Amino acid sequence: MKNLVFLKATLFFLFSIAFTGLFSQTITTPRTPSPAANITQTIGISTVHVNYSRPSVKNREIWGALVPYGWNVEQFGTSAAAPWRAGANENTVISFSHRAKVEGKEVPAGAYGLFFVINKDNTGELILSKDNKSWGNFFYDPANDQMRANIQLRTIPNTDLLTYDFINLTKNSAELVLNWEKKQFPVKIEYAVDDIVMENAATELKGAMGFGWQGYVSAVNYALQNKVNLNQALTWIDKAITLNNSFTTQSTKSAVLTAMGRSEEAEKNIEAALPGAAEVEINAYGYQLLNAGKTGKALDIFKMNTVKFPKSANAWDSLGEAYTTADDKKNAIASFKKSLSLNPPANVKANSEKYLKQLGAH
């Protein structure tokens, strides 16, 4: 009986705790007066993300008052001297998807507490802390600093609500700025975009993408366009050729060889692939030569295309353009007229007619 009474009392006690806990919780409501915000910027294939809270000026004196100059000794927490939390409420947190350079200093990928120090002369200091989960700056510990860098503040038009933004974007960098009241805190962030893209490509090509030739060609084309990792690109295009030995893959290999200064080898490679090329591929190669100033070689390729595809209006139209570039008016006119005789599609017809008009032939 005593055991039963004890069991009932225990159950009642546990129920009371659960009941009280249930009804002591509060609903989610908007955060005031400093709403939460976030901003993300992509640089290359990498991202920078900032989570922060946005206090307003509200006719308050900000610098040297609400935000003290220099290092601040808080009345709460464990910090002996702390920088400004760069916002309100919890830590302002900045996250890097890949290793980055921040104000010229290497920073590993990850999330960091973002802090600033402001001085009366508009100089300042940026601090990234490996502790990104504390509340504000009350528990700031310099032992957790990942990096520090000096910055120079700028004067801007009044901004009532604290705002982060990204400006001055380039291929490899962007400037993160904090704008509040009439001051701007700039932070330059850089990613080694080409290295990151190529490293990511190597990883992706070890997965499902590596079973098809297209992924290798896309990686090689990036290397070509940006003139990076050509030795790796040559390895990748050879792999693509084993999966799909075609004019597309062979011409891409020729482009890599040319970029490596192996022009003779590149020319032999593409000539060996030409017999199996489609009309559009031969035409594209002809224009590649024409745009490179190799008019004589381009003419040979366009002529070959008309021999292989004598009923192609587009092949004759392209040959006409090559003759025009070579200042061979007679053969250009003959080629354009041949194109028009083959009932060309509207765009090819318009092009041939345009050139004939320019050449004085009607």
C-alpha positions as CSV (number, residue, x, y, z in Angstrom):
1,M,0.0,0.0,0.0
2,K,2.8,2.4,0.9
3,N,4.5,1.6,-2.4
4,L,1.2,2.4,-4.3
5,V,0.9,5.7,-2.5
6,F,4.5,6.5,-3.2
7,L,4.0,5.6,-6.9
8,K,0.9,7.9,-7.2
9,A,2.8,10.7,-5.5
10,T,5.7,10.3,-7.8
11,L,3.5,10.3,-10.9
12,F,1.6,13.4,-9.7
13,F,4.9,15.2,-9.1
14,L,6.2,14.3,-12.6
15,F,2.9,15.3,-14.2
16,S,3.0,18.7,-12.3
17,I,6.5,19.4,-13.6
18,A,5.6,18.5,-17.2
19,F,2.3,20.5,-17.0
20,T,4.1,23.6,-15.5
21,G,6.9,23.4,-18.1
22,L,4.4,23.1,-20.9
23,F,2.5,26.2,-20.0
24,S,5.6,28.2,-19.0
25,Q,6.8,28.2,-22.6
26,T,6.2,31.3,-24.8
27,I,5.3,31.6,-28.4
28,T,7.7,32.9,-31.0
29,T,7.3,36.6,-31.5
30,P,9.2,39.2,-33.5
31,R,12.5,40.4,-32.1
32,T,12.5,44.0,-31.2
33,P,14.1,46.5,-31.2
34,S,17.1,45.0,-33.1
35,P,15.7,42.5,-35.7
36,A,17.8,39.6,-36.9
37,A,19.1,39.7,-40.4
38,N,21.5,37.8,-42.7
39,I,23.3,38.4,-46.0
40,T,25.1,36.1,-48.3
41,Q,27.5,36.8,-51.2
42,T,28.8,34.3,-53.7
43,I,32.4,34.8,-55.0
44,G,33.2,32.2,-57.6
45,I,31.6,29.1,-56.2
46,S,32.3,30.1,-52.6
47,T,30.1,32.0,-50.2
48,V,30.4,34.5,-47.4
49,H,27.5,34.6,-45.0
50,V,26.8,37.1,-42.2
51,N,24.2,36.6,-39.4
52,Y,23.6,39.8,-37.3
53,S,21.1,41.9,-35.5
54,R,20.2,45.5,-36.6
55,P,20.0,48.2,-34.0
56,S,18.8,51.7,-35.1
57,V,20.4,55.1,-34.3
58,K,17.1,56.4,-32.8
59,N,18.7,59.9,-32.3
60,R,21.2,58.3,-30.0
61,E,24.9,59.2,-29.9
62,I,26.6,56.1,-31.3
63,W,30.4,56.4,-31.5
64,G,32.1,57.0,-28.2
65,A,28.9,56.6,-26.3
66,L,26.6,53.6,-27.2
67,V,29.7,52.0,-28.9
68,P,32.7,53.1,-26.9
69,Y,36.0,53.9,-28.5
70,G,38.7,51.4,-28.1
71,W,38.3,48.3,-25.9
72,N,35.3,48.2,-23.6
73,V,35.2,46.8,-20.1
74,E,31.7,45.3,-19.7
75,Q,29.8,45.2,-16.4
76,F,28.7,41.6,-17.0
77,G,30.4,38.4,-18.2
78,T,34.0,37.2,-18.1
79,S,35.6,39.6,-20.6
80,A,38.4,41.7,-19.2
81,A,38.3,44.1,-22.2
82,A,36.1,43.5,-25.3
83,P,35.7,44.8,-28.8
84,W,32.3,45.8,-30.2
85,R,30.0,43.0,-31.2
86,A,29.5,44.5,-34.6
87,G,25.7,44.5,-34.2
88,A,23.4,43.7,-31.3
89,N,22.3,40.7,-29.2
90,E,24.2,37.5,-29.9
91,N,27.6,37.3,-31.7
92,T,27.6,38.7,-35.2
93,V,28.7,35.5,-37.1
94,I,30.5,35.4,-40.4
95,S,30.9,32.1,-42.3
96,F,33.3,31.2,-45.1
97,S,32.5,28.1,-47.3
98,H,36.1,27.7,-48.3
99,R,39.5,29.0,-47.0
100,A,39.7,32.7,-47.6
101,K,41.9,35.7,-47.2
102,V,40.4,38.4,-45.0
103,E,42.3,41.7,-45.1
104,G,45.2,39.7,-46.6
105,K,45.3,37.1,-43.8
106,E,44.5,33.4,-44.3
107,V,41.4,32.2,-42.7
108,P,40.2,28.6,-42.8
109,A,36.7,27.7,-43.8
110,G,34.2,27.9,-40.9
111,A,32.1,30.3,-38.8
112,Y,33.6,33.1,-36.7
113,G,32.4,35.7,-34.2
114,L,32.9,39.1,-35.9
115,F,34.1,42.0,-33.8
116,F,35.3,45.6,-34.5
117,V,37.2,48.2,-32.5
118,I,36.7,51.8,-33.5
119,N,39.0,54.7,-32.5
120,K,38.4,58.4,-32.4
121,D,40.6,59.0,-35.5
122,N,38.5,56.6,-37.6
123,T,41.1,53.9,-37.5
124,G,39.8,50.5,-36.4
125,E,40.5,46.8,-36.0
126,L,38.8,43.7,-37.3
127,I,38.7,40.6,-35.1
128,L,37.5,37.2,-36.0
129,S,37.0,34.8,-33.1
130,K,36.7,31.1,-33.2
131,D,34.1,31.5,-30.4
132,N,31.0,32.2,-32.5
133,K,28.3,31.1,-30.0
134,S,28.6,33.6,-27.2
135,W,26.2,36.4,-26.4
136,G,27.5,39.7,-27.7
137,N,31.0,40.5,-26.4
138,F,30.4,39.7,-22.7
139,F,32.5,36.5,-22.9
140,Y,35.1,37.6,-25.5
141,D,38.4,35.9,-24.9
142,P,41.5,37.0,-27.0
143,A,42.8,33.4,-26.8
144,N,40.1,32.5,-29.2
145,D,41.1,35.0,-31.9
146,Q,41.6,33.6,-35.3
147,M,42.9,36.8,-36.7
148,R,43.1,40.6,-36.3
149,A,43.7,43.3,-38.9
150,N,43.8,47.0,-38.9
151,I,41.2,48.8,-41.0
152,Q,40.4,52.4,-42.0
153,L,36.8,53.6,-41.5
154,R,35.0,55.7,-44.1
155,T,32.4,58.5,-43.8
156,I,29.1,57.8,-45.5
157,P,25.6,59.3,-45.6
158,N,23.5,58.6,-42.6
159,T,22.3,55.0,-42.2
160,D,19.7,54.6,-39.4
161,L,19.5,50.8,-39.3
162,L,22.8,49.0,-39.0
163,T,23.3,47.2,-42.4
164,Y,25.8,44.8,-43.8
165,D,26.4,44.8,-47.6
166,F,28.9,43.6,-50.2
167,I,30.5,46.1,-52.6
168,N,33.3,46.2,-55.1
169,L,32.9,42.7,-56.4
170,T,35.5,41.1,-58.7
171,K,36.1,37.6,-59.9
172,N,38.1,36.7,-56.8
173,S,37.0,39.2,-54.1
174,A,34.3,41.4,-52.5
175,E,34.3,44.0,-49.8
176,L,32.0,43.4,-46.8
177,V,30.9,46.7,-45.3
178,L,29.1,47.5,-42.1
179,N,27.2,50.7,-42.5
180,W,25.8,52.5,-39.5
181,E,25.1,56.1,-38.6
182,K,27.8,57.9,-40.8
183,K,30.5,55.4,-40.6
184,Q,31.5,52.4,-42.8
185,F,33.7,49.5,-41.7
186,P,35.2,47.8,-44.8
187,V,36.6,44.3,-44.9
188,K,38.2,42.9,-48.0
189,I,37.5,39.2,-48.5
190,E,39.2,37.1,-51.2
191,Y,38.9,33.5,-52.5
192,A,41.4,31.7,-54.7
193,V,38.6,31.0,-57.1
194,D,40.5,29.1,-59.8
195,D,42.1,26.9,-57.2
196,I,38.8,26.2,-55.5
197,V,37.0,25.5,-58.7
198,M,39.7,23.0,-59.9
199,E,39.8,21.3,-56.5
200,N,36.1,21.0,-56.5
201,A,36.2,19.6,-60.0
202,A,38.6,17.0,-59.0
203,T,36.3,16.0,-56.2
204,E,33.2,15.9,-58.4
205,L,34.9,13.9,-61.0
206,K,35.6,11.2,-58.4
207,G,31.8,10.8,-58.1
208,A,29.0,10.0,-60.5
209,M,30.1,12.8,-62.8
210,G,33.3,11.0,-63.5
211,F,31.5,8.2,-65.4
212,G,30.6,10.5,-68.3
213,W,32.9,12.5,-70.6
214,Q,31.0,15.8,-70.4
215,G,32.2,16.5,-66.8
216,Y,35.8,16.2,-67.8
217,V,35.4,18.5,-70.8
218,S,33.6,21.1,-68.7
219,A,36.5,21.0,-66.2
220,V,39.0,21.3,-69.1
221,N,37.2,24.2,-70.6
222,Y,37.3,26.1,-67.3
223,A,41.1,25.4,-67.1
224,L,41.5,26.7,-70.7
225,Q,39.4,29.8,-70.2
226,N,41.3,30.8,-67.1
227,K,44.7,29.5,-68.1
228,V,45.1,27.3,-65.0
229,N,46.2,23.7,-64.2
230,L,46.8,22.8,-67.9
231,N,48.7,19.6,-67.0
232,Q,45.7,18.4,-65.0
233,A,43.5,19.5,-67.9
234,L,45.5,17.3,-70.3
235,T,45.0,14.3,-68.0
236,W,41.3,15.0,-67.8
237,I,40.8,15.4,-71.6
238,D,42.6,12.1,-72.2
239,K,40.2,10.5,-69.8
240,A,37.3,12.1,-71.7
241,I,38.7,10.7,-75.0
242,T,38.7,7.2,-73.5
243,L,35.0,7.6,-72.8
244,N,34.1,9.4,-76.0
245,N,36.6,9.6,-78.8
246,S,35.0,12.3,-80.9
247,F,35.9,15.6,-82.7
248,T,34.6,17.5,-79.6
249,T,37.0,15.8,-77.2
250,Q,39.9,15.7,-79.6
251,S,39.6,19.4,-80.6
252,T,39.4,20.2,-76.9
253,K,42.7,18.3,-76.4
254,S,44.2,20.3,-79.3
255,A,43.2,23.5,-77.5
256,V,44.9,22.3,-74.4
257,L,48.1,21.4,-76.3
258,T,48.0,24.8,-78.0
259,A,47.7,26.6,-74.6
260,M,50.7,24.6,-73.4
261,G,52.8,25.8,-76.4
262,R,52.7,22.4,-78.2
263,S,51.1,23.8,-81.4
264,E,52.5,21.3,-83.9
265,E,51.2,18.4,-81.8
266,A,47.8,20.2,-81.4
267,E,47.4,20.6,-85.2
268,K,48.2,17.0,-85.9
269,N,45.8,15.9,-83.3
270,I,42.8,17.9,-84.7
271,E,43.6,17.0,-88.3
272,A,43.4,13.3,-87.4
273,A,40.0,13.9,-85.9
274,L,38.5,16.0,-88.7
275,P,37.4,13.0,-90.9
276,G,34.9,12.0,-88.2
277,A,33.7,15.5,-87.5
278,A,30.1,16.6,-88.0
279,E,29.3,19.6,-90.2
280,V,28.7,21.9,-87.3
281,E,32.0,20.9,-85.7
282,I,34.0,21.5,-88.8
283,N,32.3,24.9,-89.3
284,A,33.1,25.8,-85.7
285,Y,36.7,24.9,-86.1
286,G,36.9,26.9,-89.3
287,Y,35.6,30.0,-87.4
288,Q,38.1,29.4,-84.6
289,L,40.9,29.5,-87.2
290,L,39.4,32.6,-88.9
291,N,39.1,34.5,-85.6
292,A,42.7,33.6,-84.8
293,G,43.8,35.3,-88.1
294,K,44.7,31.9,-89.8
295,T,42.6,32.8,-92.9
296,G,44.3,30.4,-95.3
297,K,43.9,27.4,-93.0
298,A,40.3,28.4,-92.3
299,L,39.6,28.5,-96.0
300,D,40.9,24.9,-96.3
301,I,38.6,23.8,-93.5
302,F,35.5,25.6,-94.9
303,K,36.2,24.1,-98.4
304,M,36.5,20.7,-96.9
305,N,33.1,21.2,-95.2
306,T,31.4,22.0,-98.6
307,V,33.0,18.9,-100.1
308,K,31.7,16.7,-97.2
309,F,28.3,18.4,-97.1
310,P,27.7,19.9,-100.6
311,K,24.0,20.5,-100.0
312,S,24.5,22.5,-96.8
313,A,23.6,26.2,-97.4
314,N,25.3,27.1,-94.1
315,A,28.6,25.5,-95.2
316,W,28.7,27.6,-98.4
317,D,27.7,30.7,-96.5
318,S,30.6,30.2,-94.1
319,L,33.0,29.6,-97.0
320,G,31.7,32.9,-98.4
321,E,32.6,34.7,-95.2
322,A,36.1,33.2,-95.2
323,Y,36.6,34.4,-98.9
324,T,35.4,37.8,-97.9
325,T,38.0,37.9,-95.1
326,A,40.6,36.9,-97.6
327,D,39.5,39.7,-100.0
328,D,38.6,37.2,-102.6
329,K,35.4,38.9,-103.9
330,K,34.8,36.6,-106.8
331,N,34.8,33.4,-104.9
332,A,32.9,35.0,-102.0
333,I,30.1,36.0,-104.3
334,A,30.0,32.6,-105.9
335,S,29.8,30.9,-102.4
336,F,27.0,33.2,-101.2
337,K,25.0,32.6,-104.4
338,K,25.5,28.9,-104.0
339,S,24.2,29.1,-100.4
340,L,21.1,30.9,-101.6
341,S,20.4,28.3,-104.3
342,L,20.1,25.6,-101.6
343,N,17.0,27.0,-100.0
344,P,18.7,28.1,-96.8
345,P,17.0,28.8,-93.5
346,A,16.0,32.4,-92.8
347,N,19.1,33.3,-90.8
348,V,21.5,31.9,-93.3
349,K,19.6,33.5,-96.2
350,A,19.7,36.9,-94.5
351,N,23.5,36.6,-93.9
352,S,24.2,35.6,-97.5
353,E,22.1,38.5,-98.9
354,K,23.7,40.9,-96.5
355,Y,27.2,40.0,-97.7
356,L,26.2,40.0,-101.4
357,K,24.8,43.6,-100.9
358,Q,28.1,44.6,-99.3
359,L,30.0,43.1,-102.1
360,G,27.9,44.9,-104.7
361,A,26.3,41.7,-106.1
362,H,22.5,41.5,-106.4
